[in-house]
Amino acid sequence: MQVTRFMRGRRDVNRFLKSGFSIGILIVSGLWQICSLQADDFDREPILYRDTAPINPISKLENDLKSGKKSLDYTNARGYLASLLKALDVPQDSQTLVFSKTSLQRERISADSPRALYFNDDVYIGYCQNGEVLEISVADPNLGTVFYTLDQERAEKPAFTRQTDACLLCHGGSQTQSVPGHLMRSVFADADGQPLLASGSFRSDHTSPFEERFGGWYVTGDTGDQYHLGNKIFTKRQSYKDVDWSRGMNLKTLDRLIDTSPYLQNSSDVVALMVLTHQSEMHNRITRANFLTRQALHYEEALNKGLGEPPGHRWPSTTARIKSACEPLLEYMLFSEELPLKSEVKGTSTFARTFADRGPRDRKGRSLRELDLKTRLFKYPCSYLIESDSFKQLPKEASDYIQKRLVEILNGKDRSDKFKHLSESDRKNILEILSDTKTGT
């Protein structure tokens, strides 16, 4: 909602600021205009999403390709896929397969020819059979998610193309925390991969009921009697109430469902899917905290200048906005409201081992990347993305706030409902791991 109000005196401005509203200030004809901020307005200062040069793993690889320091190998079977995964340190066993037409190359996707998705902590790569491009998104510490394509035609010097329009139609609105971000959807898809939106759809993260996850995706692995929507094809007459829950459960491979030879693996590992479900939303929360903090500081700077306050003067409204930007990130990274698992989950690829081996460990050999998979996703409920560049490069004001709150929560000072799921041992173990790895505290 747009809120506009004109002020004639500094006393009125101060009173309005202390009322707790998140506001921006513009000088209009010598008067102050108070406007609510739009969190998705990331093309204006201070974000300047489209006009700012990215600094992320893709931009670094671009420079290496131009200088000749690195090269990408092309194969007739899958173009640059395998070489790009290697160059960006994206493991092949992270492969998941999605057959819903929810992607840039939707005409290439169906139940018979799903899109493959590969990921590490920062990069996501989408591959379609006979696709014209590889689809790439990457977590940029300054810009949030940045989107690229790489032509799947042999070239002397393959080049990435940054995408700033088409991708943001789905990846830059309310579904992604109103920032350039990721969206993991569970849909009712037909054999052609068409989402049957009239039947409903679900956004997925680690708080989602298991039975609502993975619609339109292939899933391999053992989830016990814990049902999901994966491996199921629907017709226009079907919806959630018509699901045959037993169909497509606990598959070891996908060989009986599709021809897996065009892909690097014959699986779509459920553990990889669960990690992906957590990670994609975590990236959005980091970006949201980044953008909203920078916006708050930008508007404060303009306010101080307009009212003659010294640079750095802190307004209560700025403090409140930084808190509202960071608290949702804290809650998510500490797995508040994560739904417990009812059965043990087992994957079918080497992903679980590969994933756990990638992270730093404390002096007792513990890591935030250790999986539980019996009652919850991780053994220690604190997101491993606290080690990511995007998290480490949050604005100082956001970082300081999060660090202070982490200490309060993990030391047991904050025992509010949002964090009551953390046991004494959880808090102690996470604090020790973070302290040893010099992360977050």
PLY file of the C-alpha trace (Angstrom):
ply
format ascii 1.0
element vertex 441
property float x
property float y
property float z
element edge 440
property int vertex1
property int vertex2
end_header
0.00 0.00 0.00
1.34 3.41 -0.94
1.38 5.85 1.98
1.93 9.57 1.25
2.08 12.32 3.82
3.48 15.84 3.81
5.37 17.22 6.80
6.05 20.86 7.59
8.29 20.54 10.61
11.10 18.41 11.93
9.12 17.57 15.08
6.40 15.97 12.96
8.98 14.00 10.97
10.57 12.67 14.15
7.19 11.68 15.56
6.33 9.81 12.36
9.68 8.04 12.23
9.27 6.79 15.80
5.86 5.39 15.03
7.51 2.26 13.58
6.58 2.66 9.90
9.08 1.57 7.22
9.33 4.69 5.12
11.32 6.52 2.53
11.70 10.28 2.30
11.66 12.41 -0.82
11.88 16.18 -1.05
8.94 17.47 -3.07
8.49 21.25 -3.49
10.29 21.89 -0.22
8.11 19.41 1.69
8.80 15.88 2.90
6.92 13.09 1.19
6.75 9.84 3.18
6.41 6.74 1.01
6.35 3.07 1.79
9.19 1.10 0.25
8.63 -1.55 -2.37
10.93 -4.46 -1.57
10.98 -5.56 -5.22
12.17 -2.15 -6.45
15.69 -3.44 -6.99
16.45 -1.49 -10.16
16.73 1.78 -8.23
19.45 2.89 -5.86
21.06 1.45 -3.88
20.68 -1.96 -5.60
20.68 -1.06 -9.33
20.22 -4.72 -10.25
20.38 -4.45 -14.04
23.07 -1.77 -14.17
25.55 -3.26 -11.69
28.28 -5.60 -12.91
28.01 -9.00 -11.16
30.87 -10.49 -9.15
30.19 -14.19 -8.74
31.46 -17.60 -9.92
30.10 -17.05 -13.45
31.64 -13.61 -13.88
34.95 -15.02 -12.62
34.73 -17.92 -15.07
33.93 -15.45 -17.85
37.18 -13.62 -17.15
39.12 -16.89 -17.10
37.64 -17.91 -20.45
38.46 -14.56 -22.03
42.04 -14.64 -20.76
42.56 -18.24 -21.84
43.21 -19.37 -18.28
40.34 -21.83 -18.58
38.41 -23.44 -21.43
35.20 -25.42 -21.84
35.05 -28.70 -23.73
32.15 -29.49 -26.03
30.60 -32.90 -26.69
27.96 -33.81 -29.24
25.89 -35.60 -26.60
25.44 -32.83 -24.01
27.23 -29.77 -25.30
29.14 -27.89 -22.59
27.30 -29.46 -19.65
29.94 -31.78 -18.18
32.76 -29.31 -18.72
30.80 -26.45 -17.15
29.96 -28.53 -14.09
33.63 -29.32 -13.64
34.72 -25.71 -14.13
32.28 -24.51 -11.47
32.83 -27.44 -9.09
29.19 -28.56 -9.34
28.91 -32.30 -8.54
27.19 -34.52 -11.10
25.49 -36.48 -8.32
23.49 -33.38 -7.42
21.31 -34.18 -10.43
17.57 -33.83 -10.01
15.05 -34.16 -12.85
11.95 -32.00 -13.24
9.34 -32.66 -15.93
6.94 -29.76 -15.38
7.11 -26.98 -17.96
8.30 -24.39 -15.46
11.43 -23.22 -17.20
12.81 -21.03 -19.98
12.92 -23.92 -22.49
9.48 -25.26 -21.68
8.96 -26.69 -25.16
11.85 -29.11 -24.56
10.39 -30.47 -21.31
7.93 -33.30 -20.79
7.54 -36.42 -18.69
9.63 -38.29 -21.30
12.34 -35.60 -21.46
12.70 -33.88 -18.10
15.05 -31.00 -17.43
18.11 -31.86 -15.35
19.20 -29.53 -12.58
22.65 -29.58 -10.96
23.78 -27.38 -8.07
26.39 -26.53 -5.49
26.19 -23.92 -2.73
26.18 -20.98 -5.17
25.36 -22.18 -8.67
22.39 -23.89 -10.34
22.66 -25.29 -13.88
19.69 -26.46 -15.94
20.07 -28.82 -18.90
17.43 -29.83 -21.45
17.75 -32.56 -24.05
18.59 -30.89 -27.38
18.30 -27.55 -25.65
19.55 -24.40 -27.29
21.15 -23.15 -24.07
22.26 -24.18 -20.62
20.27 -22.23 -18.03
22.31 -20.89 -15.12
21.49 -19.01 -11.96
24.05 -17.98 -9.40
23.98 -16.41 -5.95
25.71 -13.04 -6.26
26.69 -11.49 -2.88
25.69 -8.01 -4.09
22.81 -8.67 -6.48
21.06 -11.78 -5.22
20.31 -14.30 -7.93
21.79 -13.48 -11.33
20.64 -15.39 -14.40
22.67 -16.47 -17.45
22.44 -18.67 -20.49
25.23 -20.44 -22.38
24.62 -21.39 -26.00
24.78 -25.11 -26.64
26.59 -24.66 -29.95
30.30 -25.26 -30.34
32.21 -21.96 -30.23
35.87 -21.01 -30.19
35.25 -18.95 -27.05
31.89 -19.81 -25.47
30.30 -16.79 -23.79
27.62 -16.35 -21.15
24.63 -14.08 -21.71
23.16 -12.37 -18.68
19.36 -12.51 -18.58
17.68 -9.59 -16.83
14.11 -9.65 -18.13
12.45 -12.98 -18.98
13.75 -14.82 -15.91
12.55 -12.11 -13.52
8.95 -12.58 -14.60
8.86 -15.65 -12.33
11.99 -15.07 -10.27
11.60 -11.48 -9.12
8.25 -11.15 -7.34
6.34 -12.13 -4.24
7.06 -15.84 -4.77
10.79 -15.15 -4.27
10.57 -12.77 -1.29
10.28 -9.84 -3.75
13.96 -10.15 -4.71
15.73 -11.79 -7.67
15.64 -15.32 -6.37
14.85 -18.99 -6.72
11.49 -20.68 -6.78
10.99 -24.39 -6.14
7.45 -25.37 -7.04
5.46 -28.55 -6.64
2.71 -28.84 -9.26
0.25 -31.31 -10.72
1.74 -31.93 -14.19
0.37 -33.94 -17.10
2.33 -36.23 -19.43
3.34 -33.26 -21.55
4.72 -31.55 -18.47
1.98 -28.92 -18.46
1.21 -27.70 -14.92
-2.47 -28.15 -14.15
-2.70 -24.94 -12.16
-6.43 -25.31 -11.62
-5.58 -28.30 -9.43
-3.35 -26.16 -7.23
0.38 -25.85 -6.63
2.77 -25.50 -3.71
5.91 -23.54 -2.94
8.45 -25.83 -1.33
10.92 -25.26 1.48
11.87 -27.23 4.57
8.66 -26.18 6.32
6.48 -27.78 3.63
4.53 -30.97 4.41
6.33 -33.87 2.75
3.17 -34.97 0.94
3.06 -31.58 -0.84
6.61 -31.78 -2.19
8.11 -32.78 -5.54
5.04 -32.60 -7.78
6.33 -32.44 -11.37
9.70 -33.88 -10.32
11.17 -37.35 -10.57
12.35 -38.79 -7.27
14.60 -41.74 -6.47
15.29 -42.97 -2.96
13.56 -44.52 -0.01
11.23 -42.32 2.05
9.56 -45.19 3.88
5.85 -44.58 4.33
6.38 -40.85 3.88
4.49 -40.05 0.69
5.20 -37.28 -1.81
3.89 -36.06 -5.19
6.99 -37.05 -7.16
6.90 -39.51 -10.10
3.17 -38.91 -10.60
1.45 -37.78 -13.79
-2.01 -36.26 -13.61
-4.93 -35.49 -15.90
-7.10 -32.38 -15.91
-9.75 -34.14 -13.86
-7.38 -34.97 -11.01
-6.24 -32.96 -8.04
-4.75 -33.47 -4.58
-7.72 -35.51 -3.36
-7.27 -37.96 -6.26
-3.62 -38.84 -5.60
-2.66 -42.51 -5.67
-0.02 -42.13 -2.98
1.50 -45.57 -3.45
2.36 -44.99 -7.11
5.99 -44.14 -7.89
7.31 -44.51 -4.37
10.78 -45.64 -3.23
12.39 -46.08 -6.65
16.06 -47.03 -6.89
16.50 -45.70 -10.43
14.37 -44.02 -13.09
15.21 -46.56 -15.80
11.71 -48.03 -15.81
10.07 -44.62 -16.18
12.22 -42.82 -18.77
15.25 -43.23 -20.98
18.02 -41.99 -18.68
20.86 -42.29 -21.22
20.76 -38.57 -22.17
21.60 -37.65 -18.56
24.71 -37.93 -16.42
22.92 -40.09 -13.80
19.93 -42.43 -13.81
18.59 -40.86 -10.62
16.88 -37.81 -9.17
18.07 -38.26 -5.63
15.57 -37.42 -2.88
18.35 -36.18 -0.57
19.56 -33.77 -3.24
15.96 -32.61 -3.66
15.59 -32.01 0.07
18.82 -30.03 0.24
17.77 -28.07 -2.84
14.42 -27.34 -1.20
16.16 -25.80 1.81
18.90 -24.02 -0.10
16.79 -22.23 -2.70
14.69 -20.46 -0.07
17.73 -19.74 2.12
19.31 -17.84 -0.76
16.15 -15.75 -1.06
16.20 -14.90 2.65
19.86 -13.83 2.46
19.15 -11.59 -0.53
16.09 -10.08 1.14
18.10 -9.22 4.28
20.82 -7.72 2.07
18.51 -5.58 -0.04
16.24 -4.33 2.73
19.18 -3.39 4.94
20.84 -1.47 2.12
17.58 0.24 1.27
17.06 1.25 4.89
20.56 2.70 5.12
20.17 4.50 1.77
16.97 6.22 2.84
18.45 7.06 6.22
21.39 8.73 4.50
18.99 10.90 2.48
16.99 11.70 5.62
20.07 12.75 7.58
21.21 14.96 4.75
17.81 16.57 4.39
17.39 17.21 8.11
20.96 18.28 8.74
21.85 15.34 10.94
25.46 14.09 10.97
26.29 11.14 8.68
25.59 7.85 10.40
22.90 9.21 12.70
20.70 6.21 13.43
16.93 6.57 13.31
14.70 4.12 15.22
12.90 3.30 11.97
16.18 2.13 10.40
16.88 -0.14 13.36
13.36 -1.55 13.09
13.74 -2.19 9.36
17.05 -3.99 9.79
15.44 -6.18 12.45
12.48 -7.00 10.18
14.92 -7.83 7.36
17.11 -10.15 9.45
14.71 -11.99 11.75
13.10 -14.08 8.94
16.60 -15.07 7.82
17.57 -16.09 11.35
14.42 -18.16 11.78
14.89 -19.97 8.50
18.62 -20.61 8.90
17.94 -22.18 12.33
15.16 -24.33 10.84
12.29 -22.77 12.74
9.03 -24.54 11.80
10.85 -27.34 9.96
8.41 -30.23 9.73
9.89 -33.37 11.29
10.40 -36.47 9.19
8.12 -39.41 9.94
10.39 -42.00 8.32
14.10 -42.28 7.59
15.09 -41.01 4.15
17.77 -42.71 2.05
19.13 -41.51 -1.27
20.24 -43.60 -4.22
23.30 -41.69 -5.42
26.54 -40.60 -3.81
25.13 -37.11 -3.22
24.73 -37.39 0.56
28.39 -38.32 1.01
29.65 -35.79 -1.53
27.63 -33.01 0.06
28.74 -33.77 3.62
32.41 -33.94 2.62
32.46 -30.41 1.16
32.19 -28.36 4.34
34.57 -27.22 7.11
34.68 -29.22 10.33
35.36 -28.21 13.90
37.99 -29.70 16.20
35.62 -32.58 17.03
35.07 -33.34 13.35
31.54 -31.93 13.26
30.09 -30.02 10.31
26.88 -28.13 9.58
26.67 -30.23 6.41
26.14 -33.49 8.31
22.77 -34.94 7.37
20.36 -36.54 9.84
17.54 -37.80 7.54
15.84 -39.68 10.37
13.88 -37.01 12.18
15.04 -33.87 10.29
17.21 -32.82 7.38
20.42 -31.88 9.22
22.06 -33.22 12.34
22.85 -29.69 13.50
19.97 -27.34 12.61
21.84 -24.33 11.30
22.16 -23.72 7.58
25.52 -24.48 5.99
24.98 -21.40 3.81
26.25 -19.37 6.74
29.59 -20.24 5.10
28.58 -18.79 1.73
29.99 -15.59 0.25
26.46 -14.17 0.06
26.03 -14.55 3.81
29.53 -13.41 4.71
29.15 -10.27 2.59
25.89 -9.07 4.09
25.98 -5.37 5.02
27.81 -4.84 8.30
24.66 -3.64 10.03
22.81 -6.84 9.08
25.80 -9.03 9.93
26.22 -7.40 13.34
22.53 -7.83 14.12
22.54 -11.51 13.10
25.71 -12.24 15.06
24.27 -10.67 18.20
21.01 -12.57 17.84
22.79 -15.85 17.16
24.68 -15.55 20.43
21.44 -14.77 22.28
19.68 -17.76 20.78
22.51 -20.27 21.06
23.43 -19.22 24.60
19.82 -19.83 25.61
18.94 -16.21 26.38
16.24 -16.31 23.69
13.87 -19.20 24.32
10.96 -17.81 22.36
8.56 -20.03 20.42
10.43 -19.51 17.14
13.47 -21.28 18.58
11.94 -23.71 21.07
12.73 -26.58 18.67
16.42 -26.14 19.49
17.45 -28.45 22.32
20.21 -27.59 24.76
22.57 -29.89 22.88
21.55 -28.35 19.54
22.42 -24.87 20.78
25.69 -25.99 22.36
26.81 -28.00 19.31
25.97 -25.27 16.79
27.73 -22.61 18.88
30.85 -24.75 19.18
30.90 -25.53 15.44
30.48 -21.87 14.51
33.13 -20.79 17.01
35.65 -23.35 15.75
35.05 -22.57 12.10
34.99 -18.82 12.83
31.63 -18.42 11.18
28.75 -16.25 12.30
29.84 -15.71 15.92
0 1
1 2
2 3
3 4
4 5
5 6
6 7
7 8
8 9
9 10
10 11
11 12
12 13
13 14
14 15
15 16
16 17
17 18
18 19
19 20
20 21
21 22
22 23
23 24
24 25
25 26
26 27
27 28
28 29
29 30
30 31
31 32
32 33
33 34
34 35
35 36
36 37
37 38
38 39
39 40
40 41
41 42
42 43
43 44
44 45
45 46
46 47
47 48
48 49
49 50
50 51
51 52
52 53
53 54
54 55
55 56
56 57
57 58
58 59
59 60
60 61
61 62
62 63
63 64
64 65
65 66
66 67
67 68
68 69
69 70
70 71
71 72
72 73
73 74
74 75
75 76
76 77
77 78
78 79
79 80
80 81
81 82
82 83
83 84
84 85
85 86
86 87
87 88
88 89
89 90
90 91
91 92
92 93
93 94
94 95
95 96
96 97
97 98
98 99
99 100
100 101
101 102
102 103
103 104
104 105
105 106
106 107
107 108
108 109
109 110
110 111
111 112
112 113
113 114
114 115
115 116
116 117
117 118
118 119
119 120
120 121
121 122
122 123
123 124
124 125
125 126
126 127
127 128
128 129
129 130
130 131
131 132
132 133
133 134
134 135
135 136
136 137
137 138
138 139
139 140
140 141
141 142
142 143
143 144
144 145
145 146
146 147
147 148
148 149
149 150
150 151
151 152
152 153
153 154
154 155
155 156
156 157
157 158
158 159
159 160
160 161
161 162
162 163
163 164
164 165
165 166
166 167
167 168
168 169
169 170
170 171
171 172
172 173
173 174
174 175
175 176
176 177
177 178
178 179
179 180
180 181
181 182
182 183
183 184
184 185
185 186
186 187
187 188
188 189
189 190
190 191
191 192
192 193
193 194
194 195
195 196
196 197
197 198
198 199
199 200
200 201
201 202
202 203
203 204
204 205
205 206
206 207
207 208
208 209
209 210
210 211
211 212
212 213
213 214
214 215
215 216
216 217
217 218
218 219
219 220
220 221
221 222
222 223
223 224
224 225
225 226
226 227
227 228
228 229
229 230
230 231
231 232
232 233
233 234
234 235
235 236
236 237
237 238
238 239
239 240
240 241
241 242
242 243
243 244
244 245
245 246
246 247
247 248
248 249
249 250
250 251
251 252
252 253
253 254
254 255
255 256
256 257
257 258
258 259
259 260
260 261
261 262
262 263
263 264
264 265
265 266
266 267
267 268
268 269
269 270
270 271
271 272
272 273
273 274
274 275
275 276
276 277
277 278
278 279
279 280
280 281
281 282
282 283
283 284
284 285
285 286
286 287
287 288
288 289
289 290
290 291
291 292
292 293
293 294
294 295
295 296
296 297
297 298
298 299
299 300
300 301
301 302
302 303
303 304
304 305
305 306
306 307
307 308
308 309
309 310
310 311
311 312
312 313
313 314
314 315
315 316
316 317
317 318
318 319
319 320
320 321
321 322
322 323
323 324
324 325
325 326
326 327
327 328
328 329
329 330
330 331
331 332
332 333
333 334
334 335
335 336
336 337
337 338
338 339
339 340
340 341
341 342
342 343
343 344
344 345
345 346
346 347
347 348
348 349
349 350
350 351
351 352
352 353
353 354
354 355
355 356
356 357
357 358
358 359
359 360
360 361
361 362
362 363
363 364
364 365
365 366
366 367
367 368
368 369
369 370
370 371
371 372
372 373
373 374
374 375
375 376
376 377
377 378
378 379
379 380
380 381
381 382
382 383
383 384
384 385
385 386
386 387
387 388
388 389
389 390
390 391
391 392
392 393
393 394
394 395
395 396
396 397
397 398
398 399
399 400
400 401
401 402
402 403
403 404
404 405
405 406
406 407
407 408
408 409
409 410
410 411
411 412
412 413
413 414
414 415
415 416
416 417
417 418
418 419
419 420
420 421
421 422
422 423
423 424
424 425
425 426
426 427
427 428
428 429
429 430
430 431
431 432
432 433
433 434
434 435
435 436
436 437
437 438
438 439
439 440
